[in-house]
Amino acid sequence: MPKKLQDEVNSWGLSKGEFESNGNWPHQLYVREARRMIGAYVMKQADIMEDRNKDDSVGLGSYNTDSHHAQRVVGPDGFVLNEGDFQVGVKPYAIAYRSIVPTEKECENLLVPVCLSASHVAHGSIRMEPVFMILGQAAGSAASQAIDEKVSVQKIAVSKLQAHLKEQGAILAPADVPTPPGRGAGIDPAKLKGILVDDSAAKKTGEWKSSSVTPGYIGFGYIHDDNKDQGKKSVRFIAEIADKGQYDVHLFYPPLENRASNVLVVVRHAKGEEILRVNQKAMQKPQEGQHLGIFPFDPDREAWVEIRTSGANGYVIADAVLWVPTKVDGTK
């Protein structure tokens, strides 16, 4: 460090009003990241950015990926570069119960909510105190349940644990996160009647990017294909149809001039598939979504709407799909 900087910092001294019992020195160093368990499941970058739902979810994270630079170097052009630094926003994502327990062969009675099983990138987002409190609540409940059931922590009934956490107010699925008051840009999913499948729960093929730049999306944002690799990307919204009948299907996306005017959309229903083209540059009633049609659906036949990028002449957006039970004449 330059002597000028050393002298300036040394002139500050210690904080006189803090850590008085220890000569004004902190009792311990701040450790941003240390050793972590390699457990039954390792939370990775894909889990917090793409595959954001988990069947054994015990809590949600939502802080951006955050890694401080390892060093500063001077590039060939004479400018300083921060090597190793990244700050990328994420949407709410589920944290797997498997990531807070070790493999059963290593230990049967250990739960680890802080040094959990996560990669460097994923841990940079998970490591927030509120998330540690969420996981601590889940770990405590799981420990109690394991004792009651007389089984290892790996063999507890996770569905029972999830039900208990929900009774205590926990939110376990990204789609269940309410839109923050005053956010304004998003449409509250709770206000839409029917079967809603958000992009967070959709099955994706290829690389899609998250965004919330253009208002009018469902919940916290939408995804787009970055106008690249047409024909190699798709998003499938799969609905769980409980009752046989006619459903009015609506496609949601925030329209904009740079969108494709010929987005390929395939609707899978009880009698086959319907192939449509949607102009995502515009939408008559954004609060209701783009009406795709009324189709028959049956619980015994998988129902989905798939957005494909084949032949697209602009950005392709995937946000949400809504199935609304209706009659043949269109009345709800």
C-alpha positions in Angstrom: 0.0 0.0 0.0 1.3 3.5 -0.7 2.6 5.3 2.4 0.2 8.1 1.9 -2.7 5.7 2.1 -1.2 4.0 5.1 -0.8 7.2 7.0 -4.3 8.3 6.2 -5.9 5.0 7.5 -3.6 4.9 10.5 -4.9 8.4 11.6 -8.4 7.0 12.0 -7.7 4.8 15.0 -10.1 2.3 16.5 -13.8 2.9 17.2 -13.9 4.1 20.8 -17.6 3.1 21.3 -17.4 -0.5 20.1 -15.8 -3.7 21.6 -14.8 -1.8 24.7 -14.1 -5.1 26.6 -11.5 -6.1 24.0 -9.5 -2.9 23.6 -11.8 -1.7 20.8 -10.8 -4.6 18.6 -13.5 -6.9 17.1 -13.6 -10.3 18.8 -13.3 -12.1 15.5 -12.6 -11.5 11.8 -15.4 -11.3 9.3 -15.3 -14.5 7.3 -17.2 -14.0 4.1 -16.9 -17.6 2.8 -15.3 -20.7 4.3 -15.5 -24.5 4.1 -18.8 -26.0 3.2 -20.3 -29.4 3.4 -20.6 -31.6 0.3 -24.0 -33.0 1.0 -26.6 -35.1 -0.6 -27.2 -32.3 -3.1 -25.0 -29.4 -4.1 -26.8 -26.1 -4.9 -25.3 -24.7 -8.1 -25.6 -21.6 -10.3 -28.2 -23.4 -12.4 -30.3 -24.0 -9.3 -30.6 -20.3 -8.5 -31.0 -19.0 -12.1 -32.7 -21.7 -14.2 -34.0 -24.7 -12.3 -35.4 -22.6 -9.5 -38.0 -25.1 -8.2 -37.2 -28.1 -5.9 -39.5 -30.9 -4.9 -37.9 -30.9 -1.4 -37.7 -27.2 -1.0 -37.4 -25.9 2.6 -37.0 -22.2 1.9 -36.3 -19.6 -0.7 -33.3 -17.3 -1.5 -33.4 -14.2 -3.7 -30.2 -12.2 -3.2 -28.1 -11.5 -6.3 -25.0 -13.6 -7.0 -22.3 -11.7 -5.3 -18.5 -12.3 -5.4 -15.9 -9.8 -4.5 -12.8 -9.6 -6.8 -9.8 -11.6 -5.9 -7.3 -9.0 -7.1 -6.9 -5.8 -9.1 -4.8 -5.9 -12.2 -3.8 -3.3 -14.8 -4.8 -4.4 -18.3 -2.9 -3.8 -21.6 -4.8 -0.5 -22.1 -3.6 0.8 -18.7 -6.9 0.6 -17.0 -7.5 -1.2 -13.7 -9.6 -4.4 -13.9 -11.3 -6.2 -11.0 -10.5 -9.9 -11.5 -13.1 -12.4 -10.2 -15.9 -9.9 -9.4 -19.5 -10.6 -10.5 -22.9 -9.2 -9.4 -25.8 -10.7 -11.2 -29.5 -10.5 -10.1 -31.7 -13.6 -9.6 -35.3 -14.3 -9.1 -36.6 -16.1 -6.0 -35.4 -19.8 -6.0 -36.0 -22.8 -3.8 -33.3 -24.4 -1.6 -33.3 -28.2 -1.5 -33.6 -30.0 1.9 -30.9 -32.4 0.5 -28.4 -29.5 0.5 -28.6 -29.1 4.3 -28.0 -32.8 5.1 -24.9 -34.9 4.5 -24.9 -38.2 2.7 -26.4 -40.9 4.9 -23.3 -43.0 4.8 -21.3 -40.1 6.4 -23.6 -39.0 9.1 -27.3 -39.6 10.0 -28.0 -36.9 12.6 -26.5 -33.7 11.2 -28.2 -30.7 9.7 -26.2 -27.8 8.3 -28.2 -24.6 7.5 -25.2 -22.2 7.3 -22.2 -24.2 5.8 -24.6 -26.0 3.5 -23.8 -27.8 0.4 -23.4 -25.1 -2.3 -21.0 -24.0 -5.0 -19.1 -20.7 -4.8 -21.6 -18.9 -7.1 -24.7 -20.3 -5.4 -23.4 -19.7 -1.9 -22.7 -16.0 -2.8 -26.5 -15.6 -3.0 -27.6 -18.1 -0.3 -25.3 -16.6 2.4 -27.8 -13.9 3.5 -28.8 -13.8 7.2 -32.5 -14.1 6.5 -31.9 -17.2 4.4 -29.8 -18.7 7.2 -32.7 -18.0 9.5 -35.1 -19.7 7.1 -32.9 -22.7 6.8 -32.3 -22.8 10.5 -36.0 -23.0 11.1 -36.2 -25.9 8.6 -33.2 -27.6 10.2 -34.7 -27.4 13.7 -38.1 -28.7 12.5 -36.4 -31.5 10.6 -34.3 -32.5 13.7 -37.4 -32.7 15.8 -39.3 -34.7 13.2 -36.3 -37.2 12.8 -36.4 -37.7 16.6 -40.2 -38.3 16.6 -40.0 -40.6 13.6 -36.9 -42.4 15.0 -35.2 -42.2 11.6 -32.1 -40.5 10.1 -32.4 -36.9 8.9 -32.2 -38.3 5.4 -35.2 -40.5 5.8 -37.8 -38.1 7.3 -41.0 -37.5 5.3 -40.0 -34.2 3.6 -43.7 -33.6 2.6 -44.6 -33.6 6.3 -41.8 -31.2 7.0 -42.9 -28.9 4.2 -46.5 -28.9 5.5 -45.3 -28.0 9.0 -43.2 -25.1 7.6 -46.1 -23.8 5.6 -48.2 -23.8 8.7 -45.6 -21.5 10.2 -45.8 -19.1 7.3 -42.9 -20.4 5.1 -43.0 -19.9 1.3 -41.4 -22.8 -0.5 -42.1 -22.2 -4.2 -40.9 -19.2 -6.2 -44.4 -18.9 -7.8 -45.9 -18.3 -4.4 -43.9 -15.2 -3.6 -46.3 -12.2 -3.5 -45.4 -9.2 -5.6 -43.9 -6.6 -3.3 -46.2 -3.6 -2.5 -45.5 -0.6 -4.8 -43.5 -2.6 -7.2 -45.9 -1.6 -10.0 -44.2 -3.3 -12.9 -45.6 -6.8 -12.2 -49.0 -8.3 -12.3 -49.9 -10.1 -9.0 -50.4 -13.8 -9.8 -52.8 -14.1 -6.9 -55.3 -11.9 -8.8 -55.5 -14.3 -11.8 -58.2 -17.0 -11.5 -57.4 -20.3 -13.1 -54.3 -22.6 -13.4 -51.3 -20.3 -13.7 -47.8 -21.6 -14.6 -45.0 -19.0 -14.4 -41.7 -19.1 -16.2 -40.0 -20.1 -12.9 -41.9 -23.4 -13.1 -41.5 -24.0 -16.8 -39.3 -26.5 -18.5 -36.6 -24.7 -20.5 -34.4 -25.9 -23.4 -31.4 -23.8 -24.3 -30.1 -20.6 -22.6 -32.7 -18.1 -21.6 -32.1 -14.8 -19.8 -34.1 -13.3 -17.0 -35.3 -9.7 -17.1 -37.8 -7.3 -15.5 -37.0 -4.3 -17.7 -40.3 -4.1 -19.5 -43.4 -3.7 -17.2 -46.5 -5.9 -17.5 -45.0 -9.2 -16.6 -46.4 -11.8 -14.1 -44.8 -11.8 -10.7 -41.1 -10.9 -10.6 -40.1 -10.9 -14.3 -39.9 -12.9 -17.5 -37.3 -14.7 -19.6 -36.2 -14.1 -23.2 -34.0 -15.8 -25.8 -31.7 -12.8 -26.3 -32.6 -13.0 -30.0 -30.0 -15.7 -30.5 -29.8 -19.4 -31.6 -33.3 -19.4 -33.2 -34.7 -22.9 -33.3 -32.5 -24.2 -30.5 -34.6 -22.9 -27.6 -38.0 -23.6 -26.2 -40.0 -23.1 -23.0 -42.8 -25.6 -22.0 -45.5 -24.5 -19.5 -47.0 -27.8 -18.1 -50.4 -27.5 -16.4 -51.8 -29.9 -13.8 -55.4 -30.4 -15.0 -57.6 -31.8 -12.3 -61.0 -31.6 -14.0 -61.9 -32.6 -17.6 -63.4 -29.9 -19.7 -62.9 -26.8 -21.8 -60.3 -24.2 -20.8 -59.6 -20.7 -22.1 -55.8 -20.5 -22.6 -54.0 -17.1 -22.2 -50.3 -16.4 -22.9 -48.6 -13.6 -21.0 -45.6 -11.5 -22.1 -44.7 -7.8 -21.8 -45.1 -6.6 -25.4 -42.5 -4.3 -27.1 -41.5 -3.3 -30.6 -38.3 -5.4 -30.6 -40.3 -8.6 -30.0 -40.9 -11.2 -32.7 -44.1 -10.9 -34.6 -44.2 -14.5 -35.4 -43.5 -16.5 -32.2 -44.3 -20.2 -32.6 -46.6 -21.4 -29.9 -47.9 -25.0 -29.6 -50.9 -25.9 -27.4 -51.1 -29.6 -26.3 -54.7 -30.5 -25.4 -56.9 -33.6 -25.1 -57.4 -34.0 -28.8 -53.9 -33.2 -30.1 -51.8 -30.1 -30.7 -52.7 -26.6 -32.0 -49.9 -24.7 -33.7 -50.2 -20.9 -33.5 -48.2 -17.8 -34.3 -48.2 -14.9 -31.8 -47.2 -11.3 -32.4 -45.4 -10.3 -29.2 -45.0 -6.7 -30.4 -48.5 -6.0 -29.1 -51.3 -7.3 -26.8 -54.8 -5.9 -26.6 -55.4 -6.6 -22.9 -52.1 -7.1 -21.1 -53.9 -7.7 -17.8 -55.7 -10.7 -19.3 -52.9 -12.0 -21.5 -53.0 -13.0 -25.2 -56.0 -15.2 -25.9 -54.9 -18.4 -27.6 -58.2 -20.1 -27.8 -60.6 -22.5 -26.0 -59.4 -26.1 -26.0 -60.5 -29.4 -24.3 -58.2 -30.8 -21.6 -58.2 -34.1 -19.7 -56.3 -35.1 -16.5 -55.2 -38.3 -18.3 -53.4 -36.4 -21.1 -50.5 -34.1 -20.4 -51.4 -30.5 -21.0 -48.8 -27.9 -22.0 -48.1 -24.8 -24.0 -44.7 -24.5 -25.5 -43.0 -21.4 -26.9 -40.4 -22.1 -29.6 -37.9 -19.8 -31.3 -37.9 -21.4 -34.7 -38.0 -18.7 -37.4 -38.5 -15.9 -34.9 -37.9 -12.4 -36.4 -37.1 -10.7 -33.0 -36.8 -11.3 -29.3 -39.0 -14.2 -28.0 -40.5 -13.7 -24.5 -41.7 -16.4 -22.1 -43.6 -15.2 -19.0 -46.6 -17.2 -18.0 -49.6 -19.2 -19.3 -53.1 -19.3 -17.7 -55.7 -22.0 -18.1 -59.2 -20.8 -17.2 -62.1 -23.3 -16.9 -64.9 -22.3 -19.2 -67.9 -23.5 -21.2 -68.0 -24.1 -24.9 -69.8 -20.7 -25.4 -66.9 -19.0 -23.7 -68.6 -18.1 -20.4 -66.4 -18.7 -17.3 
